[in-house]
Amino acid sequence: MALKRGILVPLLILILLVTIFAVYFLSKSSGPPQLLLAKATRREMRVNVSTNGIIEPADRSEVYASVDGLVARIPRKEGSEVARGELLMRLEAEQIRTALANAKASLLREKRQARVVTAGPPREEVDALDTSIAECGM
C-alpha cells in the first residue's frame, strides 16, 4: 500500500505538469486567427413556423368606443397599417343620432330668436307703437 502511494503521488504530479504545459503551448498559437468569410447574396427567404393554430400579435392593443353602437363600416382590411388619426370604423349609435337631431332643432330655434333680435320688430308693430305715442301727445 505504501508502495502504491509512493508511485501514485508523483504520477499525479507528473500528469498535472504535463497537462499545464500542454494547455499553455496549445493556447499560444502562432499568427492571428483565421476568419471565415462568405459573399452575401439577395434572394427570397422562407421561414416555416410550426404552431398550434393560434397566432397572437406581439403588441396587442384594444380599441374602445366612448358610446354604445353598431359597427356600420370598416374601411380598412385586416392586417393593413393605419396611420395616426385615420378612420378605423364607423359606428351607428341611436342615442348620438337623437342627440344630434335635438341639437340641430335647438340651434334652429335659437337662430329664429336671434333673427328677431337683430332685425327688430316687424314694421307694422313699430307703426302701431308710433301711432300710440303720437296719440298720447308726446
C-alpha positions in Angstrom: 0.0 0.0 0.0 2.8 2.4 0.8 4.5 1.5 -2.5 1.3 2.3 -4.4 1.0 5.6 -2.6 4.7 6.5 -3.3 4.2 5.9 -7.0 0.7 7.4 -7.2 1.6 10.9 -5.9 4.5 11.5 -8.2 2.5 10.1 -11.1 -0.4 12.6 -10.4 2.0 15.5 -10.1 3.6 14.5 -13.5 0.2 14.3 -15.2 -0.7 17.7 -13.8 2.5 19.3 -15.0 2.1 17.7 -18.5 -1.5 19.0 -18.7 -0.5 22.5 -17.6 2.4 22.6 -20.3 0.0 21.2 -23.0 -2.6 23.8 -22.3 0.0 26.6 -22.2 1.6 25.7 -25.5 -1.7 24.9 -27.3 -3.3 28.2 -26.2 -0.2 30.1 -27.5 -1.0 29.8 -31.3 1.2 31.3 -33.9 -0.4 34.0 -36.0 -3.8 35.7 -36.0 -6.9 33.6 -36.0 -8.4 32.8 -39.4 -11.7 34.5 -40.3 -14.4 32.7 -42.3 -15.9 34.9 -45.0 -18.9 34.4 -47.2 -20.3 36.5 -50.0 -23.8 37.9 -49.3 -26.5 37.5 -52.0 -30.0 38.7 -52.3 -32.7 36.0 -52.5 -36.1 35.0 -51.2 -36.1 33.8 -47.6 -38.7 31.4 -46.4 -39.2 30.6 -42.8 -41.6 27.9 -41.7 -43.1 28.3 -38.3 -44.9 25.4 -36.7 -47.6 26.4 -34.3 -50.7 25.3 -32.5 -53.0 27.3 -34.8 -53.3 30.3 -32.6 -51.5 33.4 -33.8 -51.4 36.4 -31.5 -49.9 39.9 -32.1 -46.7 40.8 -30.4 -48.0 44.2 -29.3 -51.7 43.8 -28.5 -53.8 46.9 -28.4 -57.6 47.2 -27.8 -59.9 50.0 -29.0 -63.0 51.0 -27.1 -65.7 53.4 -28.2 -67.0 56.0 -25.8 -70.6 55.2 -26.8 -72.6 52.1 -27.5 -73.4 51.4 -31.1 -73.2 49.0 -34.0 -70.3 48.9 -36.4 -71.6 50.3 -39.7 -68.5 50.3 -41.8 -64.8 49.2 -41.6 -62.9 51.0 -44.4 -59.5 49.1 -43.8 -58.6 45.5 -44.4 -57.5 43.3 -41.5 -53.7 43.4 -41.1 -53.2 46.7 -43.0 -51.3 49.6 -41.4 -53.2 52.5 -40.1 -51.8 56.0 -39.7 -52.4 58.1 -36.7 -55.8 59.9 -36.9 -57.1 57.6 -39.7 -60.7 56.3 -39.5 -60.8 52.7 -38.1 -64.5 52.1 -38.2 -67.8 54.0 -38.4 -70.3 53.4 -35.6 -74.0 53.9 -35.7 -75.4 54.9 -32.3 -79.1 55.8 -32.0 -78.5 57.9 -28.9 -75.9 60.0 -30.7 -78.3 60.4 -33.7 -81.1 61.5 -31.4 -78.8 63.9 -29.5 -77.7 65.4 -32.8 -81.2 65.9 -34.1 -82.2 67.6 -30.8 -79.1 69.9 -31.0 -80.0 70.9 -34.6 -83.6 71.7 -33.6 -82.4 73.8 -30.7 -80.0 75.6 -33.0 -82.8 76.5 -35.4 -85.0 77.8 -32.6 -82.1 80.0 -31.3 -81.3 81.3 -34.8 -85.0 82.3 -35.3 -84.9 84.2 -31.9 -81.6 85.8 -32.8 -83.1 86.9 -36.2 -85.9 88.7 -34.4 -83.5 90.5 -32.0 -81.1 91.6 -34.7 -83.7 92.6 -37.3 -86.0 94.3 -34.8 -89.8 94.0 -34.5 -92.0 93.9 -37.6 -92.7 97.2 -39.4 -96.5 97.0 -38.5 -95.6 96.7 -34.8 -93.3 99.8 -35.0 -96.0 101.8 -36.8 -98.6 100.8 -34.2 -96.3 101.9 -31.4 -95.6 105.2 -33.2 -99.3 105.9 -33.6 -99.9 105.2 -29.9 -97.1 107.5 -28.9 -98.5 110.3 -31.2 -102.0 109.9 -29.7 -100.6 110.3 -26.2 -99.3 113.7 -27.2 -95.7 113.2 -27.0 
